[in-house]
């Protein structure tokens, strides 16, 4: 349900040090299809950052064209497939319950319920932040929401992809992210050779909007690392 709004603080702060392009995609019912859409529009060589579902898409891009990707940043995301048995059934039921609420009461009403576990509890009273996220969700449709739900439920296991990554990688999450918790990101960082782990304090799942200064700092250091690697290898 996210769009360029999620990345605006980063684009404004980092636009002077990188050619930032925010992918306008997601109207697909598989992560593979979204990845292929990004690849079709991407330059010959590029770095990619993905937040939440976008992180899983970024891993699918890596799965397909790792030789073209110069750097990877994974924010508040995951890598494992839908769990088997009761755990997977509960996730499926919860996602489709939100979809039903969106159809019955509207996208904004669904967004209010979804947000309860997505931002730091103390930020739920931050009207500017909450309205910004709800406005973004309200611009979407239940049909788009359903396509993204189906894409996430059919998510592939990215474990083999992660162990093969060789480009500079940042793994970042909010310390209070209850949806994609720090322990999962610790696992991801351990799987990716040479990766950097950053855990942002006082921050939930929507890290790019909740704590933009901290996230921008981590991304700037990641971009600096990419430039130093390119310089050392003679790549321009």
C-alpha positions in Angstrom: 0.0 0.0 0.0 3.0 2.3 -0.1 4.1 4.7 -2.8 6.8 7.4 -3.2 5.6 9.0 0.0 7.6 6.4 2.0 10.9 7.4 0.4 10.4 11.2 0.2 12.5 12.0 3.2 15.4 10.0 1.7 15.0 11.5 -1.8 15.1 15.0 -0.4 18.2 14.4 1.7 20.2 12.1 -0.5 19.3 13.4 -4.0 22.6 15.4 -4.1 24.7 12.2 -3.7 22.7 9.7 -5.8 20.4 9.5 -8.8 17.4 8.3 -6.9 14.5 6.7 -8.7 11.5 5.5 -6.8 9.8 2.6 -8.4 6.1 3.0 -9.2 5.0 -0.6 -9.3 3.3 -3.1 -7.2 0.1 -3.7 -9.2 1.1 -7.3 -9.7 0.1 -10.5 -8.0 3.6 -12.0 -7.7 7.0 -10.7 -6.4 8.6 -12.1 -9.5 6.5 -10.0 -11.8 7.2 -6.8 -9.8 10.9 -7.6 -9.9 10.8 -8.1 -13.7 9.0 -4.7 -14.0 11.8 -3.0 -12.1 14.5 -4.8 -14.1 13.0 -3.6 -17.3 13.2 0.0 -16.3 16.6 -0.1 -14.5 19.9 1.2 -15.9 22.7 -1.3 -16.7 24.2 -1.1 -13.2 22.4 0.2 -10.1 21.9 -0.2 -6.4 18.6 -1.0 -5.0 16.9 -0.3 -1.6 13.6 -2.0 -0.6 11.4 -1.4 2.4 9.0 -4.1 3.7 7.4 -5.9 0.7 9.9 -3.9 -1.4 12.8 -5.6 0.4 11.5 -9.0 -0.8 11.1 -7.6 -4.3 14.8 -6.4 -4.1 15.8 -9.9 -3.3 14.0 -11.2 -6.3 15.8 -8.6 -8.4 19.1 -9.9 -7.0 18.0 -13.5 -7.7 17.7 -12.6 -11.4 20.5 -10.1 -12.2 22.9 -10.0 -9.3 25.8 -9.1 -11.7 24.1 -5.7 -12.4 23.4 -4.7 -8.8 26.1 -2.7 -7.1 24.5 -2.5 -3.7 21.5 -3.6 -1.7 19.6 -2.1 1.2 16.9 -4.1 3.0 14.7 -2.2 5.4 12.1 -3.7 7.8 11.6 -6.8 5.6 11.9 -10.6 5.6 13.2 -13.5 3.6 11.3 -16.6 4.6 8.3 -18.1 2.8 4.8 -18.4 4.2 5.1 -20.7 7.2 3.4 -24.1 6.9 0.5 -25.2 9.1 -1.4 -23.1 11.6 1.0 -20.2 11.6 0.7 -19.6 7.8 -3.1 -20.1 8.0 -3.3 -17.4 10.7 -1.3 -15.0 8.6 -3.5 -15.7 5.5 -6.7 -15.2 7.5 -5.4 -11.9 9.0 -4.4 -10.5 5.6 -7.8 -11.4 4.1 -9.6 -10.0 7.1 -8.0 -6.6 6.4 -8.9 -6.9 2.7 -12.6 -7.5 3.7 -12.5 -4.5 6.0 -11.1 -2.4 3.1 -13.9 -3.5 0.9 -16.6 -3.0 3.5 -15.5 0.2 5.2 -12.9 1.7 2.9 -9.1 1.8 2.6 -8.6 4.5 5.3 -10.6 2.5 7.9 -8.5 -0.6 7.0 -5.3 1.6 7.3 -6.2 2.7 10.8 -6.4 -0.9 11.9 -3.3 -1.9 10.0 -1.3 0.9 11.6 -1.8 -0.3 15.1 1.1 -2.7 14.8 3.1 -0.8 12.2 4.5 2.3 13.9 6.1 2.9 17.3 3.2 2.9 19.9 4.2 6.5 20.9 3.8 7.7 17.3 0.1 6.6 17.1 -0.8 10.0 18.5 1.4 11.8 15.9 -1.4 13.2 13.7 1.0 14.4 11.0 2.7 11.1 10.6 -0.5 9.0 10.8 -2.4 11.2 8.4 0.5 11.0 5.9 0.4 7.2 6.0 -3.4 7.0 5.9 -3.6 9.5 3.0 -1.2 7.2 1.1 -3.2 4.1 1.8 -6.5 5.9 0.9 -5.1 6.6 -2.6 -5.0 2.8 -3.3 -7.8 0.4 -4.1 -8.9 -2.9 -2.5 -8.1 -4.6 -5.8 -4.4 -3.5 -5.6 -4.4 -4.5 -2.0 -5.6 -8.0 -2.9 -2.9 -8.3 -5.6 -0.2 -7.4 -3.1 -1.6 -9.8 -0.5 -1.5 -12.7 -3.0 2.1 -11.7 -3.9 3.2 -11.8 -0.3 1.4 -15.1 0.5 3.2 -16.7 -2.5 6.5 -15.3 -1.5 9.5 -17.6 -2.3 12.2 -18.5 0.1 15.1 -16.0 -0.4 17.6 -17.9 1.9 19.7 -19.2 -1.0 19.8 -15.7 -2.6 21.1 -14.1 0.5 24.1 -16.4 1.0 25.2 -15.6 -2.5 25.1 -11.8 -2.2 28.5 -10.2 -2.7 27.6 -6.5 -3.1 27.7 -4.0 -0.1 24.5 -4.6 1.8 22.7 -2.7 4.5 20.2 -4.5 6.7 18.1 -2.0 8.7 15.0 -2.1 10.9 13.3 -0.2 13.7 14.1 -1.6 17.2 10.3 -1.7 18.0 9.3 -3.2 14.6 6.8 -5.9 15.7 6.1 -7.0 12.1 9.7 -7.5 11.0 11.6 -7.6 14.3 15.3 -7.0 14.9 16.0 -10.7 15.4 14.9 -11.5 11.9 17.3 -8.8 10.6 20.1 -10.2 12.6 19.5 -13.5 10.9 19.4 -11.8 7.5 22.7 -9.9 8.2 24.3 -13.2 9.3 23.3 -14.8 6.0 24.7 -12.0 3.8 28.5 -11.9 3.7 30.0 -8.6 4.9 26.6 -6.9 5.4 26.0 -4.1 7.9 23.3 -4.3 10.4 21.6 -1.1 11.7 18.8 -1.1 14.3 17.1 2.3 14.7 15.9 3.1 18.3 12.4 4.4 19.1 11.1 3.2 15.7 8.5 0.7 14.4 8.0 -0.8 10.9 7.7 2.5 9.0 11.3 3.5 9.6 11.8 5.8 6.6 9.0 8.0 7.9 9.3 7.5 11.6 13.0 8.2 12.0 14.2 9.7 8.7 17.3 11.3 10.1 18.7 8.0 11.4 17.6 6.1 8.3 19.1 8.8 6.0 22.4 8.6 7.9 22.6 4.8 7.5 21.8 5.0 3.8 24.4 7.8 3.3 27.1 5.6 4.8 25.9 2.7 2.6 26.2 5.0 -0.5 29.6 6.1 0.6 30.7 2.5 0.8 29.3 1.8 -2.7 31.4 4.7 -4.1 34.5 3.5 -2.3 34.1 0.0 -3.7 33.5 1.3 -7.2 36.6 3.6 -7.0 38.8 0.7 -5.7 37.6 -1.6 -8.6 38.0 1.1 -11.2 34.2 1.0 -12.0 32.6 4.3 -13.1 
